Amino acid sequence: MRQGEASRGAFLIRSGTAEARVALPGGGSLSVAQFRDGDMFGEMALIERGVCSATVVAHSNVDAWFVGRDDFRAMVASREVAGLEIQRTITRTLAAKLRALNERVKEYPAVEDRPATEPAPAADPLVGVKRSLHASFDWKAFLPVLSFFEGFDADETDELVSTGKVLELPRGAWVFVAGRPAESCFLVVRGALEVFTRSGNLERRVAIAGPGELVGFMAVINAAPRANNARVREACCLLELPRAAFLEIYNGASGATVSLHHAIHRSLMRSIGRTNTQLTRLISHARLSAAGNQAAELEAALHGQIWRAEAQG
């Protein structure tokens, strides 16, 4: 594949080696990944249309499979087991890239850094909070207009929503704390959450999650501790989806499974976009402050994250 050309699908190497390189402003190129037996590249083309972000060149004779986007999406729409498992693999790959990119961003000071104003709760902050099938307003009427449910039909929406309950929280309330087990994820129905990290006595905002944003799902999928903190920025109504029920649909083969996969991919792509914006600001600051080495490191991270999480190191 050649940088700038329309992307058509993904490649899976059976044997051989290849390298991905990106052209840099002002000339020259940067190696962002090496591929070998069993590696896949170009997988983002399977979930969205776009252009190739790098040129990939074979370093040896390469024997590989090509998976076309249209063929793949037809497999997924037909709920073929192989297609759905590849969807889940792409989710894990995108999440790994996002996690590696966020770790790189956290290494550098940013204007978003601020003093932590209160200690994190020592226990689950939602212990004792009332959950219900009802709220102070007709929350189910909001669901069809939420971006999360784009592509869901009414039955698929009901299948997912029926697994959860709603809770209403005031401004400033904590929803979850980094490092704690993930027992559920949360769909913002109304209001907003602030997702943030902490390092020492400093906090840094990761995202503002408004109506239609699903928060905390990757920790649920990966059975991993929470990577970030979340608290209420604007009084909100959340749909809490318990881990077991959420995973039953996510790992299933129903129409709701397919729609949920698409919604998760859209969410991950938005998150990657937000982190890329943070990296771009850091690169600009490094250039203006004549920190050339730092700018080069950040540019490498920005380009490399589109390929493999391992390319970040």
Secondary structure, DSSP 8 states (H G I E B T S, - for coil): --TTSB--EEEEEEE--EEEEEE-TTS-EEEEEEE-TT-EE-GGGGTS--B-SSEEEESS--EEEEEEHHHHHHHHHTT-HHHHHHHHHHHHHHHHHHHHHHHHHHTS--TT-EE--S---SS-TTTT---BS--SS-GGGGGGGSGGGTT--HHHHHHHHTT-EEEEE-TT-EEE-TTS---EEEEEEEEEEEEEEEETTEEEEEEEE-TT-EESHHHHHHT---SSEEEEEEEEEEEEEEHHHHHHHHTS-SHHHHHHHHHHHHHHHHHHHHHHHHHHHHHHHHHHTT-HHHHHHHHHHHHHTTT-GGGG-
